[in-house]
């Protein structure tokens, strides 16, 4: 993996399938995800090269990753 390659943090979250076929993430994993987002914001708070738009773009990428994984999980 190169230094420029980004690996989504959400790749480690458990995605489960309910009896109705819907994908879901256990509450514990959601808490960990939210804490990671908060930690990232704290790390970026003093970075003059980063703004909320940059942080939002990263969150969008993570959401896209989760969405794709959920679709894949429910098609099995």
C-alpha positions in Angstrom: 0.0 0.0 0.0 1.4 3.4 -0.9 1.4 6.4 1.4 -1.3 8.1 -0.8 -3.6 5.1 -0.7 -6.5 5.6 1.7 -8.1 2.6 3.5 -11.5 3.3 5.0 -11.7 3.0 8.8 -15.2 1.6 8.3 -13.7 -1.6 6.7 -13.4 -3.0 10.3 -17.0 -2.5 11.3 -19.2 -5.5 11.6 -22.2 -5.4 9.2 -24.8 -8.0 10.1 -28.0 -9.0 8.3 -31.3 -9.1 10.2 -33.9 -11.7 9.6 -35.8 -9.2 7.4 -32.7 -8.9 5.1 -31.7 -5.4 6.2 -28.1 -4.7 7.1 -27.3 -3.2 10.5 -24.3 -2.3 12.6 -24.2 -3.2 16.2 -24.5 -0.3 18.6 -21.0 -0.9 20.1 -19.5 -0.4 16.6 -21.5 2.8 16.0 -20.2 4.2 19.3 -16.6 3.4 18.2 -17.2 5.0 14.8 -18.6 8.2 16.4 -15.7 8.3 18.8 -13.3 8.0 15.9 -15.0 10.9 14.1 -14.8 13.0 17.2 -11.1 12.1 17.6 -10.4 13.0 14.0 -12.1 16.4 14.4 -9.9 17.1 17.5 -6.8 16.2 15.5 -7.8 18.4 12.6 -8.9 21.4 14.8 -5.4 23.0 14.8 -4.5 22.0 11.2 -4.6 25.2 9.1 -4.7 23.2 5.9 -7.9 21.5 6.8 -11.5 22.8 7.2 -14.9 21.3 7.9 -15.4 20.7 4.1 -12.3 18.4 4.1 -13.6 16.6 7.1 -17.0 16.2 5.6 -15.5 14.8 2.4 -13.7 12.1 4.4 -17.0 11.2 6.3 -18.7 11.0 2.9 -16.1 8.5 1.7 -16.6 6.4 4.9 -20.4 6.5 4.4 -19.9 5.4 0.8 -17.7 2.5 1.9 -20.3 1.4 4.5 -23.1 1.7 2.0 -21.3 -0.5 -0.5 -20.5 -3.0 2.2 -24.1 -3.1 3.4 -25.4 -3.7 -0.2 -22.8 -6.5 -0.6 -23.8 -8.1 2.7 -27.5 -8.1 1.9 -27.0 -9.7 -1.6 -25.5 -12.8 -0.2 
